[in-house]
Amino acid sequence: MEQRAFGRSGQRASVVGLGTWQLGADWGDVQEADALAVLEAAADSGVTFFDTADVYGDGRSEQLIGRFLRERPDAGVLVATKMGRRADLDPALYTLDNFRAWTDRSRANLGVDRLDLVQLHCPPTPVYSSDAAFDALDTLVEEGRIAAYGVSVETCDEALTAIARPGTASVQIILNPFRLKPLEAVLPAAAEAGVGVIARVPLASGLLSGKYTKDTVFAANDHRAYNRHGEAFDQGETFSGVDYATGVEAAVAFASLAPEGASPAQTALRWILQQPGVSTVIPGARNPEQARANAEAAALAPLPEATLDAVRDLYDEKIREQVHHRW
């Protein structure tokens, strides 16, 4: 699979990675054997970038990846984790001592001496402007606890603030056919600065797979049931912030744009990979078949200009009013 570099850090990632939130929690129950099978299938399909966080299943996702790394030391996977969401979202807590403690826990969970990439996990907005927080991250690099650091953001403004920091290696942001705002300023700024862009929520929490209807019922412990209006965390993380009924309707229209032989989900991933500045996209997978199908999107032919124009028209007609001004 094609590999793209994070310019500042020199690290490389497969253009299709694997998001592992669903292996820890908040997407319904996933058995350990099934989770490991997903990791295996992704790696065997050429995926070399796993994204996780210390809060996913309170460390379960990291631990599962750690087990995989022990069993497959030759897989050549770069693991990006995140920190900060296990504590209160208080800017005063983003200190060197806490960063050391948080990364020590992740190193233990993953079974590694040095973390490949650590991202601040959607911290409070003032943290992005905190010299002390970024000085602390630089210290973690100097101490050999982490190889590089980045940020996971909710808004484009947060991303631009982080990109301006000289040590930021990557920015993770929601980007998909239902969330186009990052194309305007974030992706160009990241490309100019040599900052990697990790595209998350690429299928709008599954909407862009075209599998859901207005009558679909999600498990009670699935964030698509309990966070539709931002009850637990930022609303934009669930269905990209789009009203569910609107999203289902728009997903039907998007599915009609899929080229022959490609699923709607693969088409969404291919669309993301064509956006200049994107380093990797991190769809989740609940089973090996999904992991393999996601990886296959990297080999699809580029979408024609007519399809790209149709995606923008669909966004402008059905989605823009709900999300563009918020994130």
Beta strands, then each sheet from edge to edge (+ up, - down):
strand 1: 3-5
strand 2: 12-14
strand 3: 18-19
strand 4: 49-51
strand 5: 78-83
strand 6: 117-121
strand 7: 149-152
strand 8: 168-174
strand 9: 196-200
strand 10: 280-281
sheet 1: 1+ 2-
sheet 2: 3+ 4+ 5+ 6+ 7+ 8+ 9+ 10+
end
